[in-house]
Amino acid sequence: MTMLLLKFSVCAVIILYTASKISWAGDVIADRTGIGRQWIGLVLLASVTSLPELVTGISAVTLNNLPDMAVSGTMGSCMFNMLVIAMLEMFSKDKPVSSMVHQGHILSAGFGIVLVGFAAIDILFGKYLPVLTFLHRSDPLSITFIVVYLIAMKLMYSHEKTRLAESIQASSQTNPVSTQSLSGAITIFVVNALFLVGAACYIPELGAQIAAMTGWGPSFIGSSFVAITTSLPELVVSISAARRGSFDMAVANLLGSNLFDIAILGIMDYCYLKEPLLRVVSPSNSLLALTAMICMGIAVIGLTYRSEKKWLFVTGDALAICCVYVFANVLMFVAH
């Protein structure tokens, strides 16, 4: 068990280090290209920091035959991303994060609720839906995940485009431009992304061994150990961005990762050749999906109300997200 935890820790350290480099390189790319930090966070950083979930999920369903761990790891990552949004309050001094970021994040949170809701329906009632037999038995909702994700990216790009000039001006005023060249930043970004993916490849196997030794179910291991470890890139990237004052990039990265994670479920379904993926997993995974939806709903409330004060060092919405997250994990542990 000690050796397993040591290997798990090594993977976590690699992910932590490479994610911090990716965050810095993303900031440089935003400066050099003028694309804007919110869009970089929503698309580029969200996609790259979600690569561990993609690699871990595909590895779990193909090499290790662990569909429950794959789905719970992905859903658990959506939950953990929302917890990280609550944690950003520690870096915003006296002002709530919800009052410092653009309300356009409500759009990505709304799409996240829709996508996770579809996933919850598929887990609970997918057996009543038809099965696609093209190439192999797959789920029609898997196509929906990917289509809705692409529609979300298109609409959010159009929304961001209308305020791009303002975003670029604000970032140039509040964040110094790095002396690093664009090509150098892209190289650093790509190299660290490769190491990050390499470390993530070992996560499912280690999680399965821990589950076997402890007797804990694969769903709980996926929603805790696997989800938190594969979400370390989102954690480090977002906190690094928040410490530099790029709260829009931090929030966009986390909400964008949730969208990408559900699109990953569609990819994993086509990689799992036995049956439609979400129809063979434990119904308890719907708890993770519903918890993620509740947390995103709380975030929407916070972004809409935009409180101007904190209670001590947190806001009401951040505290609510933390409570819901803890409650769901305790319930998941008791259920297994």
N, C-alpha and C positions, 0 to 999 in steps of 0.2 A: 504493500500500500504506500509506503514511504517513497519507493522508486516511482510509482505511478504519479504521485503528487509532485515529485521533483520534475518529471517529464512535463506534466501539465504546467508547472511554473515556468519552465524554460520556454514553452510555446507562448505563454502569456507575456513573458519579458520581450520576446522577439516581436510580438504583435504590438506591445506598448511602444517600443523604440521606433519601429517602422511607421507606426501611425503618427507619431509626433513629427517625423520627417515629412510625411505626406501632407499633414496639416500646414506646415511651413511652406512647402512647395506649392500647395494650392493657393495660399495667400499671394505668393509671388506671381503665379500664373494669372490670378485675378487682376493684379496690378499691371502686369505687362500687356495683357490682352484687352483690358478695359471691359471685360464681360460683366464684372460685378460680383461681389462676394456672395450675395444671396443665391444667384444662379449657379455659381461654382459649388456652393454647399449643397444645393438641391440636386444637382445632376452628377457632377464630377466626383466630389467627395463622397456623396451618398452611395454612388455605384461602387467606388473602390473600397470604402469601409465596409460595404456589405458583401464583398467578395468572400470573406471567411464563411459567412452563412451559406453562400452559393456552393463553395467547394465542400464545406462540411456536410451540407444537405445531400449533394449528389453522391459524395463518398459514402454517406450513411445508407442511402437506398440502393446503391449499386454494389459496393465492395463488402459492406457489413450487414446488409439486409436488416436495417434498423429504421423502418418507416416512422415509428412512434418518436424516436429520438430526433429524426430529421424535422418532423413537423413541430414538435414541442420546442426544439431549439430555435426554429424560425419564429414561432409565435412568442416564445419567451424573449427573443431579441426585440420584438416590437414593444413588449412590456418594458424591458430594461431601457430602451431608448427614451421612453416617456419618463422613467425615473431620472435619467440623466438630465432631461429638460428641467425637472424640479431641482436637481443639484446645481444647475447654472446660477440659481439665486445666490449661492455663496460667493460668486465672483462679480455680482452687479452692484456691490456696495449698498447704498441706501435706497436705490431705485429698483422696483420690480422689473424683471426681464420682460414681462408682457407689455410694459409701457415703453420699452426701449427698442422693440423690434417692430417691423412693419406688419400691418394687419393682413397683408397678402398671405401670410402663413396659414390663415384660416382656410384658404383654398386647398393647400396640401393636406392639412389635418382632415378636412371634409372628405377628400378623396381617400385618405387612409381609412376613415371609418367605413366608407362604402366597400373598399376592398376587403378589409378584415371581416366585415359583415357577411360578404359573399362566402368567405372561407368558413365562417362559423356555420352558415346554412349547409354548406357542402359536407362538413364533418357530421352534422346531426341528421340531415335529411338527404344526403347525396345518393343513398341507396335507392331512392324513389325516382331518380333522374335516369335518362337513357345513357348508354355507354357508346363512345365513338370507337369504331373498330378499324380505323385507318392505321396501318402499320401494327398497332397493338391496342389493347384495351386501355382507353384513356378517358378522362373526364372532360365533358364540354365546358365546365366552369373554368378549367385550366386556361382555355383560350380567352375566356372573359377576363381573367386576372391580367393577362398580358395586354389585351386590347384596352382595358380601362386604364392601365398604367401608361400606355402610349398616349391616350386621350388626355390624361392628367398632365403629362409632360408638355403636350402641345398647348393646352390652355394656360398652364402656369408660365410657359415661355412668352405667350402673347401678353399675359398680365404683367410680367416682369419687364417686357420690352417697353411698355408705356412709361415706366419710371426709371429706365436704365441710366439716362443721363444724370438724374438726381442721385442715384446710388453711387455712380462712379465719382461724382463730385464729393459726396459725403465721405467715401472711403479714402480719397486722396487727401482730404482735410484732416482726418482723424488717424490715419495709419501711414507711417513712413514707407516709401517704396524701397524695397531691397535692392542692393547692388547686384544681386544674382541675375544672370541673363535668363531669358525665357527658355532657351534650349537646355541650359544647365538645370533649371528648375524642373523641366519635363523629364530629363534623365533621372534626376533624384526621385521624382514622383514614380516613374515606371520601375526603377530598380527596387525601391522599398516596397512597392505594391507586390512584386514577385516574391520577395522574402516573406511578406505578410501572408500571401496565399500558401506558400510552402509550409509555414508553421500551422496554418489552419487545417492542412490535410491530415494531421495526426490527431485532431481533436475527437472525432467520432470513435475511433478505436480506443483511445484512452477513456472516454466516457463510458463505453460499453464495459470495459474492464472494471471501472469503478462501480458501475451498477451491479456487476456480477459479484464483486467482493463485499459490497455493503448490503445487498439485497434490496436496494431501492429500485423502484421501477424506472424504465427507460424514459418515460414521460417526465418524471420529476428530475432525473439527471439532465435531460435535454433542456427543461425550462430553467434550471439553475446553473449547473457547471458549464454546460455547452453554450447556453444562451449568453451568459455573462462573459465567458471567455471570447466567444466570437464577436461580442459587442464591444470589446475593449477598444478596437479602432475608433468606433463612434464616440466612446467615452473620451479617449485621449484627444482626438481631433477637435471635438466640440469644446472641451475644457481649454485646450490650447488656443482656439479661436476666441473664446470668451475672455481669456486673460489678456489677449491683445485688443479687446474691445469690439471684436467682430461677432456680436451676438446674433446678427441676422444670419451669418454663415453657420454658426453653431446650431441654431434652431432649424434652419433649412436642411442641414446635414442629417439631423435626427429624424425629422418628419419625412424627408426624402428617402432615408434608409427604410422606414416602415413601408413606403410604397414599393420600393425595390424588393423588400423581403417577401411581400405577397406575390409579386411577379415571379420570384424564385420558386414559389410553390408550384406554379404552372410548369416551370422547367423541370423540377424534380418529378412531377407526375409523369412526364414523358420519358424520364430516365428510369422510372420504376416499372418494369415490364410485366409484373404479375397481375396487378389489378389497379384500378384508379386509386391513387395514393390516399386521398383524404377519406376514402370509404373503408379503409382497412385499419385506420389508426383508432386509438382509444377515444371515446366521446369526451373524456376529461380534457382533451386538447381544446374543446370549445370554451372551457373556462378561461384559458389563456387568451383566446381570441376576444371573448367578451370583456375581459379585463383591459386588454389593449384598447378596445373601443371606448370603454368608460374613461380611461385616462386621456385619450385623444379628445373626448367630449369635454372633459374638464379643462383641457388646454384651450379649446375653442371658447369656453366661457371666460377664461382668463384673458385671452386675446381680445375678446369683445368688450368685457367690462373695463380692462386696462386700469387696474388699481394703481394708485400713486404712492401707496404706503406699504411698508412691510410690518409684520408682527415679529418683533425681535429681528431675526435674520431671514425669515421666510414669508411667503405670501399664503393666503388661504388655498389657492389652487395648487401650489407646490406641495403643501402639507397634505391635501386631499389625495394627490397622486401617490405620494409616499405611503399613505395608509392603505389605499386600494392595492398597491403592489405587494405590500407585506401580507395583507389579508389573503390575497390570491395564492401566494406561495405557501402560506401555512395551510390553506385548504387543500392545495395540491399535494403537500407532504402527507397530510392526514389521510387523504383519499388513497394514497399508495402505501 
